Amino acid sequence: MKPLGLCALNILNLFQKKYLEILSILIFQLIVTTMNIILIGIDIKPPITRRFFYTHLKEVRRMNFGQAIDAIKRGHKAAREGWNGKNQYIELASNISYINADGYTVNAEHEAIGNKAIAFVGTSGVQLGWLASQADMLAEDWKIV
């Protein structure tokens, strides 16, 4: 049987470890929240880049549709947590061209959007000019993939 002092010391050690674990989680959440504000609100290009934070925080960061569009404009791939298929995501496609009926290559250029479109990459292939559903636009479960 352990002396009472050792039992109390073990309980204190367990409490300290759990307290430190909870404290570190809270500090991490504060950092994530702060970085979310900075990443979305300010166009930063410091030594620690936006790409670094999107890459390292992609597992914890959840976004709305507007934030997901902002992310794909910056070169990231985004997906919804609620999408069923694996490896489904959207990204910004550029340098879009096609071959017309006369056999000529035409670069798709639009006055307002240039030569870009949102591409949906799914299990059946790539769909250019993907249109979001109402559910996709109102969802808060977008993430960087």
Secondary structure as a PSIPRED ss2 file (coil, helix, strand):
# PSIPRED VFORMAT (PSIPRED V4.0)

   1 M C   1.000  0.000  0.000
   2 K C   1.000  0.000  0.000
   3 P C   1.000  0.000  0.000
   4 L H   0.000  1.000  0.000
   5 G H   0.000  1.000  0.000
   6 L H   0.000  1.000  0.000
   7 C H   0.000  1.000  0.000
   8 A H   0.000  1.000  0.000
   9 L H   0.000  1.000  0.000
  10 N H   0.000  1.000  0.000
  11 I H   0.000  1.000  0.000
  12 L H   0.000  1.000  0.000
  13 N H   0.000  1.000  0.000
  14 L H   0.000  1.000  0.000
  15 F H   0.000  1.000  0.000
  16 Q H   0.000  1.000  0.000
  17 K H   0.000  1.000  0.000
  18 K H   0.000  1.000  0.000
  19 Y H   0.000  1.000  0.000
  20 L H   0.000  1.000  0.000
  21 E H   0.000  1.000  0.000
  22 I H   0.000  1.000  0.000
  23 L H   0.000  1.000  0.000
  24 S H   0.000  1.000  0.000
  25 I H   0.000  1.000  0.000
  26 L H   0.000  1.000  0.000
  27 I H   0.000  1.000  0.000
  28 F H   0.000  1.000  0.000
  29 Q H   0.000  1.000  0.000
  30 L H   0.000  1.000  0.000
  31 I H   0.000  1.000  0.000
  32 V H   0.000  1.000  0.000
  33 T H   0.000  1.000  0.000
  34 T H   0.000  1.000  0.000
  35 M H   0.000  1.000  0.000
  36 N H   0.000  1.000  0.000
  37 I H   0.000  1.000  0.000
  38 I H   0.000  1.000  0.000
  39 L H   0.000  1.000  0.000
  40 I H   0.000  1.000  0.000
  41 G H   0.000  1.000  0.000
  42 I C   1.000  0.000  0.000
  43 D C   1.000  0.000  0.000
  44 I C   1.000  0.000  0.000
  45 K C   1.000  0.000  0.000
  46 P C   1.000  0.000  0.000
  47 P C   1.000  0.000  0.000
  48 I C   1.000  0.000  0.000
  49 T C   1.000  0.000  0.000
  50 R H   0.000  1.000  0.000
  51 R H   0.000  1.000  0.000
  52 F H   0.000  1.000  0.000
  53 F H   0.000  1.000  0.000
  54 Y H   0.000  1.000  0.000
  55 T H   0.000  1.000  0.000
  56 H H   0.000  1.000  0.000
  57 L H   0.000  1.000  0.000
  58 K C   1.000  0.000  0.000
  59 E C   1.000  0.000  0.000
  60 V C   1.000  0.000  0.000
  61 R C   1.000  0.000  0.000
  62 R C   1.000  0.000  0.000
  63 M E   0.000  0.000  1.000
  64 N C   1.000  0.000  0.000
  65 F H   0.000  1.000  0.000
  66 G H   0.000  1.000  0.000
  67 Q H   0.000  1.000  0.000
  68 A H   0.000  1.000  0.000
  69 I H   0.000  1.000  0.000
  70 D H   0.000  1.000  0.000
  71 A H   0.000  1.000  0.000
  72 I H   0.000  1.000  0.000
  73 K H   0.000  1.000  0.000
  74 R C   1.000  0.000  0.000
  75 G C   1.000  0.000  0.000
  76 H C   1.000  0.000  0.000
  77 K C   1.000  0.000  0.000
  78 A E   0.000  0.000  1.000
  79 A E   0.000  0.000  1.000
  80 R E   0.000  0.000  1.000
  81 E C   1.000  0.000  0.000
  82 G C   1.000  0.000  0.000
  83 W C   1.000  0.000  0.000
  84 N C   1.000  0.000  0.000
  85 G C   1.000  0.000  0.000
  86 K C   1.000  0.000  0.000
  87 N C   1.000  0.000  0.000
  88 Q C   1.000  0.000  0.000
  89 Y E   0.000  0.000  1.000
  90 I E   0.000  0.000  1.000
  91 E E   0.000  0.000  1.000
  92 L E   0.000  0.000  1.000
  93 A E   0.000  0.000  1.000
  94 S E   0.000  0.000  1.000
  95 N C   1.000  0.000  0.000
  96 I C   1.000  0.000  0.000
  97 S E   0.000  0.000  1.000
  98 Y E   0.000  0.000  1.000
  99 I E   0.000  0.000  1.000
 100 N C   1.000  0.000  0.000
 101 A C   1.000  0.000  0.000
 102 D C   1.000  0.000  0.000
 103 G C   1.000  0.000  0.000
 104 Y C   1.000  0.000  0.000
 105 T E   0.000  0.000  1.000
 106 V E   0.000  0.000  1.000
 107 N E   0.000  0.000  1.000
 108 A C   1.000  0.000  0.000
 109 E C   1.000  0.000  0.000
 110 H E   0.000  0.000  1.000
 111 E C   1.000  0.000  0.000
 112 A C   1.000  0.000  0.000
 113 I C   1.000  0.000  0.000
 114 G E   0.000  0.000  1.000
 115 N C   1.000  0.000  0.000
 116 K E   0.000  0.000  1.000
 117 A E   0.000  0.000  1.000
 118 I E   0.000  0.000  1.000
 119 A E   0.000  0.000  1.000
 120 F E   0.000  0.000  1.000
 121 V E   0.000  0.000  1.000
 122 G E   0.000  0.000  1.000
 123 T C   1.000  0.000  0.000
 124 S C   1.000  0.000  0.000
 125 G E   0.000  0.000  1.000
 126 V E   0.000  0.000  1.000
 127 Q E   0.000  0.000  1.000
 128 L E   0.000  0.000  1.000
 129 G C   1.000  0.000  0.000
 130 W C   1.000  0.000  0.000
 131 L C   1.000  0.000  0.000
 132 A C   1.000  0.000  0.000
 133 S C   1.000  0.000  0.000
 134 Q H   0.000  1.000  0.000
 135 A H   0.000  1.000  0.000
 136 D H   0.000  1.000  0.000
 137 M H   0.000  1.000  0.000
 138 L H   0.000  1.000  0.000
 139 A C   1.000  0.000  0.000
 140 E C   1.000  0.000  0.000
 141 D C   1.000  0.000  0.000
 142 W E   0.000  0.000  1.000
 143 K E   0.000  0.000  1.000
 144 I E   0.000  0.000  1.000
 145 V C   1.000  0.000  0.000
